[in-house]
């Protein structure tokens, strides 16, 4: 292919692409987001991480409690005491978690 014909096609493409990027930069941020944890976002991420760790620990404790109740029910069954059905084993479950917070929007 002739190099002159190649540049005739490349120059308009690059011009249109550059113009499109320039116009788009007025409406969206061209650079990627910074995830360094500065300011409020970093604090929110830290709080979310702490809450997630707390919920995992609570979940583990509830699983352990449920397993202990099941094991004690099975042990009682071997000794001639009636077995509790799964409906009779009531574990006080916490309320449903609140909905996630709204995503903050950057207002300029």
N, C-alpha and C positions, 0 to 999 in steps of 0.2 A: 504494500500500500504506500502510496506517495506520502511523504512526510508533510507536505504542504496541505494535502487534503485532511490528514489527521489533525493538524492544528486548526484547520477551519472548523472542524467538528468539536474539538476539545475546548477552544476558547469560549464559544457561546455557552457550552455546558458549565464550565467553571464560573463564568460570569453569572449565569442564572442561579447556580448553587450558592454562590457567595451572597447574592442579593437575597435569596430565600433565607439563608442563615441570619443575615443582618436584620431582616424584617421579623423573623421569629424571635430574635433576641429581645424585642420590645415586649413580648407577651410571656415568654418563659425564660427560666434561667438556663443558660447554655451549659455552664459548669455543673458538675455533679454535686450532690449534697455532701456536706462535711459531717462525718460521724465521729468526731473527736470527743464528743461529750462535753461541749462547752455550755455554760449557762443552764437554762431551764431544762433543755433536752437531756443533758447529762444527769441532772438530778432526777428527772422523771425515769430515765433508764435505770438508775440506781435503785429508786424506790420500787420499780416494777420487778427488778431482779430480786430484791429483798422479799417482796410480797410473794413472788413465785416460789422462792425457797421456803417461806413459811407455809404456803399452801401444800407444797410437796411433803413437808414434815408432818403437817396435819393429816394429809391423806395416808401417809405411812402409819401414823398412830391409829387411825380409824381402821385400816386394814388389819393391823395387829390385834386391835380390840375385837373385830369381827371374827378373826381366826381363833382367838382364845375362846370366844363364846361358842363357836362351832365345836371346838375340841372338847370343851367342858360338857356340851350337850351329848357328844358321842361317848364320852367317858361315863356319863350318867346312864346312857342306854346299856352299856355293858354290865353295869351294876344292877340292872333290873328296874331302873327308873325310866319312865316314859321319855321318849325322844321329843324334843321341841321341833316343830315344823319351822320352815323358813319364814312363814308368816308370823309365828310367835316370837321369833328373835327380832326384836325391834332395836334398831340402832338409831339413836337420835341424830338425824342428819342435819347439817347446817342448812340455812336458807340458800336458795339459788344465788349464785354470784351476781353482783350488779352488772349492768351492761358496760361494755368498755367505754372509756371516755371518748368524746369527740376528738377527731384529729385537728390539732391547732393549725390554723391557716396563717400564713405570713401576709399581713396587710402592708402594703407599701404606701 
